[in-house]
Amino acid sequence: MQGVVRLVFRSLSLAPREYGLVVSMPRALDNATQAKLVKDLFDGLGVRSLVLSHQSVLALYAYNATSGVVVDIGERIDVLPIMDGKS
């Protein structure tokens, strides 16, 4: 993932140290993978700040809502109740 993020910053002529990232992650992403992602983005890329958030929460934020029900259809179907930004 670090290579993709680096390519995006380079293509936009932006310095990663000057920006923060919001990373949308699936619910099934385990803690070890999350920790590795955070380490790679901070240490390897040098981003200023980072927010990891679940895709379902970000979907609600896109509609200016913090509570609701998100139906996630992908490899499987998940119905996720979210209250005040927490699933």
Sine and cosine of phi, psi and omega as CSV:
sin_phi,cos_phi,sin_psi,cos_psi,sin_omega,cos_omega
0.00,0.00,-0.57,0.82,-0.04,-1.00
-0.84,0.54,-0.62,0.78,0.01,-1.00
-0.90,0.43,-0.63,0.77,0.02,-1.00
-0.91,0.41,-0.70,0.71,0.00,-1.00
-0.90,0.43,-0.67,0.74,0.04,-1.00
-0.87,0.49,-0.67,0.74,0.02,-1.00
-0.89,0.46,-0.66,0.75,0.02,-1.00
-0.89,0.46,-0.74,0.67,0.03,-1.00
-0.87,0.50,-0.69,0.73,-0.01,-1.00
-0.91,0.42,-0.68,0.74,-0.01,-1.00
-0.89,0.45,-0.54,0.84,0.00,-1.00
-1.00,-0.02,0.01,1.00,-0.04,-1.00
0.83,0.56,0.73,0.68,0.00,-1.00
-0.88,-0.47,0.52,-0.86,0.06,-1.00
-1.00,-0.08,0.85,-0.52,-0.03,-1.00
-0.83,0.55,-0.52,0.85,-0.02,-1.00
-0.93,0.38,-0.23,0.97,-0.02,-1.00
-0.99,-0.15,-0.03,1.00,-0.10,-1.00
-0.72,-0.70,0.40,-0.92,0.13,-0.99
-0.97,-0.25,0.29,-0.96,0.01,-1.00
-0.83,-0.55,0.56,-0.83,0.21,-0.98
-0.92,-0.39,0.88,-0.48,-0.04,-1.00
-0.95,-0.31,0.83,-0.55,0.05,-1.00
-1.00,0.03,0.84,-0.54,-0.05,-1.00
-0.82,-0.58,0.49,-0.87,0.05,-1.00
-0.96,0.28,0.37,-0.93,-0.01,-1.00
-0.88,0.47,-0.50,0.86,-0.10,-0.99
-0.99,0.15,0.03,1.00,-0.02,-1.00
-0.95,0.31,0.88,-0.47,-0.08,-1.00
-0.96,0.27,0.28,-0.96,-0.07,-1.00
-0.88,0.47,-0.61,0.80,-0.01,-1.00
-0.90,0.43,-0.65,0.76,0.03,-1.00
-0.93,0.37,-0.64,0.77,0.06,-1.00
-0.88,0.48,-0.69,0.72,0.00,-1.00
-0.89,0.45,-0.66,0.75,0.02,-1.00
-0.91,0.42,-0.66,0.75,0.03,-1.00
-0.87,0.49,-0.72,0.69,0.01,-1.00
-0.88,0.47,-0.71,0.70,0.00,-1.00
-0.88,0.47,-0.71,0.70,0.00,-1.00
-0.88,0.47,-0.67,0.74,-0.05,-1.00
-0.96,0.29,-0.61,0.79,0.03,-1.00
-0.97,0.23,-0.80,0.61,-0.09,-1.00
-0.98,0.21,-0.69,0.72,-0.07,-1.00
-0.98,0.18,-0.63,0.77,-0.08,-1.00
-0.97,-0.23,-0.48,0.88,0.04,-1.00
0.98,0.19,0.54,0.84,0.03,-1.00
-0.90,0.43,0.49,-0.87,-0.06,-1.00
-0.95,0.31,-0.67,0.74,0.00,-1.00
-0.50,-0.87,0.28,-0.96,-0.10,-0.99
-0.50,-0.86,0.70,-0.72,0.12,-0.99
-0.82,-0.57,0.82,-0.57,0.14,-0.99
-0.98,-0.19,0.81,-0.58,-0.02,-1.00
-0.65,-0.76,0.52,-0.86,0.02,-1.00
-0.95,0.32,0.56,-0.83,-0.04,-1.00
-0.83,0.55,-0.63,0.78,-0.05,-1.00
-0.91,0.41,-0.63,0.78,0.03,-1.00
-0.91,0.41,-0.69,0.73,0.02,-1.00
-0.91,0.42,-0.55,0.84,0.04,-1.00
-0.89,0.46,-0.66,0.75,0.05,-1.00
-0.92,0.38,-0.67,0.74,0.02,-1.00
-0.86,0.52,-0.56,0.83,0.01,-1.00
-0.89,0.46,-0.40,0.91,0.04,-1.00
-0.97,-0.23,0.32,0.95,0.03,-1.00
0.85,0.53,0.65,0.76,0.01,-1.00
-0.76,-0.65,0.50,-0.87,0.08,-1.00
-0.90,-0.43,-0.16,0.99,0.04,-1.00
-0.74,-0.67,0.59,-0.81,0.03,-1.00
0.28,-0.96,-0.18,-0.98,0.04,-1.00
-0.86,-0.51,0.79,-0.61,0.02,-1.00
-0.92,-0.38,0.77,-0.63,0.09,-1.00
-0.98,-0.22,0.92,-0.39,-0.04,-1.00
-0.98,-0.22,0.92,-0.40,-0.01,-1.00
-0.93,-0.36,0.90,-0.44,0.00,-1.00
-0.50,-0.86,-0.82,-0.58,0.08,-1.00
-0.88,0.47,-0.50,0.87,0.10,-1.00
-0.63,-0.77,0.11,-0.99,0.01,-1.00
-0.95,-0.30,0.82,-0.57,0.06,-1.00
-0.87,-0.49,0.70,-0.71,0.13,-0.99
-0.93,-0.36,0.91,-0.42,-0.16,-0.99
-0.89,-0.46,0.93,-0.37,0.14,-0.99
-0.98,0.21,0.71,-0.71,0.00,-1.00
-0.78,-0.63,0.78,-0.63,-0.01,-1.00
-0.82,-0.57,0.87,-0.50,0.00,-1.00
0.80,0.60,0.69,0.73,0.09,-1.00
0.98,0.18,0.15,0.99,0.00,-1.00
-0.86,-0.51,0.76,-0.66,0.00,-1.00
-0.99,-0.10,0.00,0.00,0.00,0.00
